[in-house]
């Protein structure tokens, strides 16, 4: 079996079965969200990875960390035939960075809207948060599958690559 298909199968399996322990990622994500909220001029009480936003205890749960999306991207990018290993590494790095930063900003913005604007959790999470999350995934996919290959092609015109 080709290694790329094996990697793809493993990562898609992890995406489907997100039973891995994400608690350390939940704590890190909560710390980053707290830092972004401070930059926005807002202090929200937090215990571990649970924020007290008004009367709502908003917890950074397993679905709030980017592991499922990252594992799906790994599966898609690794299995894509044709691109060089360098292109795949760059695409993975770009998509992981965008997914992680975008997710932290999405969560911080949700808490900000709830705390400052008085938006309810359902509206902030189920509508706005999910739409923003979808936009982040689309942006990461666009960068991974369009921008990175274009950039590599331009660099190949300027810089000779090893083995060519």
C-alpha positions in Angstrom: 0.0 0.0 0.0 1.3 3.4 -0.9 2.4 5.5 2.1 0.3 8.5 1.2 -2.9 6.4 1.2 -2.0 4.9 4.5 -1.4 8.3 6.0 -4.6 9.6 4.5 -6.6 6.6 5.9 -5.1 7.1 9.4 -5.8 10.9 9.4 -9.3 10.5 8.1 -9.9 7.8 10.7 -8.7 10.2 13.4 -11.0 12.8 12.0 -14.0 10.5 12.1 -13.0 9.1 15.5 -11.9 12.1 17.5 -11.5 10.0 20.6 -8.0 11.1 21.1 -7.2 13.0 24.3 -7.3 16.7 23.3 -7.2 18.1 26.9 -3.7 19.6 26.5 -4.8 21.3 23.3 -7.9 22.5 25.1 -5.8 24.2 27.7 -3.5 25.8 25.2 -6.4 27.0 23.0 -8.0 28.5 26.1 -4.8 30.3 27.0 -4.5 31.7 23.5 -8.2 32.8 23.5 -7.7 34.5 26.8 -4.6 36.3 25.4 -6.6 37.5 22.4 -9.5 38.7 24.6 -6.9 40.7 26.7 -5.7 42.3 23.4 -9.4 43.2 22.7 -9.5 44.8 26.1 -11.7 42.2 27.7 -11.1 40.1 30.7 -13.4 37.0 31.0 -13.1 34.8 34.1 -11.5 31.5 33.2 -10.9 28.2 35.1 -8.9 25.7 33.2 -10.5 25.7 29.8 -13.9 27.0 30.9 -14.8 30.7 30.5 -17.6 32.4 32.5 -19.2 34.6 29.9 -22.1 36.3 31.7 -24.3 33.5 33.0 -22.9 31.0 30.5 -20.1 28.6 31.3 -18.4 28.3 27.9 -16.0 25.4 27.7 -13.4 24.8 25.1 -14.4 21.3 24.3 -12.8 18.7 22.0 -14.7 20.1 19.0 -13.2 23.6 19.6 -9.7 22.6 19.0 -8.5 22.3 15.4 -7.3 18.6 15.5 -10.3 17.2 13.5 -9.8 19.9 10.8 -6.0 19.5 10.7 -6.3 15.7 10.5 -8.7 16.0 7.6 -6.3 18.4 5.8 -3.4 16.0 6.4 -5.5 13.2 4.8 -6.4 15.4 1.8 -3.0 16.9 1.2 -0.9 13.8 1.7 -3.1 11.8 -0.7 -3.1 14.4 -3.4 -1.1 12.9 -6.3 1.5 14.9 -8.1 2.7 17.7 -5.8 6.2 17.5 -4.5 7.0 16.7 -0.9 8.1 20.3 -0.3 4.8 21.6 -1.6 2.9 19.2 0.6 4.9 20.3 3.7 4.3 23.9 2.9 0.6 23.3 2.3 0.3 21.5 5.6 2.2 24.2 7.5 0.1 27.0 5.9 -3.2 25.2 6.6 -2.3 24.3 10.2 -1.3 27.9 10.9 -4.4 29.3 9.3 -6.7 26.8 11.0 -5.2 27.4 14.4 -5.0 31.2 14.3 -8.5 31.4 12.8 -10.0 29.1 15.4 -8.5 31.1 18.3 -9.8 34.3 16.7 -13.2 32.7 16.1 -13.6 31.6 19.8 -12.4 34.9 21.1 -14.8 36.8 18.9 -17.7 34.6 20.0 -16.9 35.3 23.7 -16.5 39.0 22.9 -19.9 39.2 21.2 -21.5 37.4 24.1 -19.8 39.5 26.8 -19.9 43.0 25.2 -22.8 42.9 22.7 -25.0 40.5 24.8 -25.4 38.0 21.9 -26.7 34.7 23.1 -24.6 31.6 23.1 -26.7 29.8 20.4 -26.4 32.7 18.0 -22.7 33.3 18.7 -21.8 29.6 18.4 -24.3 27.9 16.2 -24.6 30.7 13.6 -21.8 33.1 13.6 -19.1 30.8 15.0 -19.9 28.0 12.6 -20.0 30.3 9.5 -16.7 31.9 10.5 -15.2 28.4 11.1 -16.4 27.3 7.6 -14.8 30.4 6.1 -11.5 29.6 7.8 -11.5 26.1 6.5 -12.3 27.3 3.0 -9.5 29.9 3.3 -7.0 27.3 4.5 -8.0 24.9 1.7 -7.6 27.7 -0.9 -4.1 28.6 0.5 -3.1 24.9 0.6 -4.3 23.9 -2.8 -4.0 27.1 -4.8 -1.6 29.6 -3.3 1.1 27.2 -2.2 1.4 25.5 -5.6 1.4 28.9 -7.4 4.2 30.1 -5.1 6.2 26.9 -5.6 5.9 27.3 -9.4 7.1 30.9 -9.2 10.0 30.0 -6.9 11.0 27.2 -9.3 11.4 29.8 -12.0 13.7 31.9 -9.9 15.6 29.3 -7.8 16.9 26.0 -9.2 15.6 23.1 -7.0 17.8 20.2 -6.0 17.5 17.2 -8.3 16.4 19.2 -11.3 
